[in-house]
Amino acid sequence: MTNKSKHHFETRAIHVGNHSNIRTGSVSPAIHLTSTYEQDGLGRDRGFDYSRAINPTRQRLESNIATLEEGKHAISFSSGMAAITALFQTLKQCDHIIVSRNVYGGTYRVFDQVLSNHGLTFDFVDTRDLNSIESSIRPETKILFLETPTNPLLEISDISAISSICKEHNIIVAVDNTFMSPYGQRPISLGADIVMHSGTKHIGGHSDIISGLLITSNKSLADQLYFIQKAAGAVPSPFDCWLLLRSTKTLSLRVQQSAENAKEIAEWLTNQPIVTEVIYPGLESHPQHKLAKMQQLTPNGDVIYGSLISIRLKDEKARDQFIEKINIFTFAESLGGVESLVCVPYDMTHGSVPDDMKIKMGITPTLIRLSIGIENVNDLKRDLKFALQELIVSE
Ligand SMILES: Cc1ncc(COP(=O)(O)O)c(C=O)c1O
């Protein structure tokens, strides 16, 4: 198959990086499970010398992910957190970073407890508000790190408007696109400089891999990141790269179905009186519903609101009973897999964020996050109905 960049997303997802084996014809390419490579003489390798630096399976994954995010280069890591850390290893002491205020708790933790010890300064800002961004910019601001939608409050920031502001100030815009996946949002096409993914989520999609990815079209940034990948060494195993390549083949189907399920469930939840609040970008009640409609588009141009829903119950007793009764949903951290999950961000994903900060943002102990999978939507609704009904009965 030639000219793959001209093909549609779904076709590129299956074919880029996945050539059948020349010698055997095996349609699924081999995994290069090797740490080192035979060299033909001193200074005469065959393009490969050591797998921390370069590996054919990893290269195939990186070409696949780059095309899906509409970037030129992808750099893969052993986890989402390793990818974020690598991005900030491109900075120097005293550099300043602006961050979306309710980013994933682990992102907050690495900024607050690791990278700030190395001389980087972070400001957590409500990036929905362009004025707050402008007033936080300093001469030493180097990166604006956006999460949109945020985890778990699903706050949405305007990637295109923020990128325009940052270009004027020579600030790199990095977007954690984990929640939408490249099928649901492509920040580089909206003006961002770099995209980050926890590949653990939608891209892996089966809750069996920990992975991280950075994608950019900026060659000099890509070169720095390839260097950090090799020098710091948080690389993914060839087997994980192969699994991820297998997963992206079905990314569009999985993300589409989980988002359709989520929309139906979110609308249904708004009619359940026992649920005091439903947060979902596809609901007109969501404060950035209009922005979501413009920004969150599939590669075919259709609006997609994602597969995450956050709900609030009236008190902690109700929360605990709900968790106890829910059955098809698994009580676990993470999101973006084929199976539906439920978690309490206050204690779980955001456990490392100070309590007063969580409460100020609205991450309360009764906030429950649902990651909707691709099970039959009627079964999921029945499961939720059962768990919620038990609350009504016990009132
Ligand atoms: C939005 C977001 N970004 C980054 C991460 C970190 O990724 P990983 O767990 O793969 O290190 C997570 C993990 O939950 C996440 O939800």
The ligand as an SDF file (V2000), in Angstrom:
LIG
                    3D

 16 16  0  0  0  0  0  0  0  0999 V2000
   -5.0210   12.3360   31.5840 C   0  0  0  0  0  0  0  0  0  0  0  0
   -3.8760   11.4820   32.0150 C   0  0  0  0  0  0  0  0  0  0  0  0
   -2.6180   11.8570   31.7020 N   0  0  0  0  0  0  0  0  0  0  0  0
   -1.5520   11.1090   32.0700 C   0  0  0  0  0  0  0  0  0  0  0  0
   -1.6970    9.9450   32.7890 C   0  0  0  0  0  0  0  0  0  0  0  0
   -0.4760    9.1500   33.1920 C   0  0  0  0  0  0  0  0  0  0  0  0
   -0.3380    8.0330   32.3660 O   0  0  0  0  0  0  0  0  0  0  0  0
    0.2950    6.6140   32.8250 P   0  0  0  0  0  0  0  0  0  0  0  0
   -0.5680    6.0690   33.9010 O   0  0  0  0  0  0  0  0  0  0  0  0
    0.2970    5.8320   31.5580 O   0  0  0  0  0  0  0  0  0  0  0  0
    1.6750    6.9030   33.3060 O   0  0  0  0  0  0  0  0  0  0  0  0
   -2.9810    9.5200   33.1300 C   0  0  0  0  0  0  0  0  0  0  0  0
   -3.1750    8.2840   33.9000 C   0  0  0  0  0  0  0  0  0  0  0  0
   -4.2450    8.0160   34.4150 O   0  0  0  0  0  0  0  0  0  0  0  0
   -4.1000   10.3010   32.7350 C   0  0  0  0  0  0  0  0  0  0  0  0
   -5.3660    9.9510   33.0370 O   0  0  0  0  0  0  0  0  0  0  0  0
  1  2  1  0
  2  3  1  0
  2 15  2  0
  3  4  2  0
  4  5  1  0
  5  6  1  0
  5 12  2  0
  6  7  1  0
  7  8  1  0
  8  9  2  0
  8 10  1  0
  8 11  1  0
 12 13  1  0
 12 15  1  0
 13 14  2  0
 15 16  1  0
M  END
$$$$
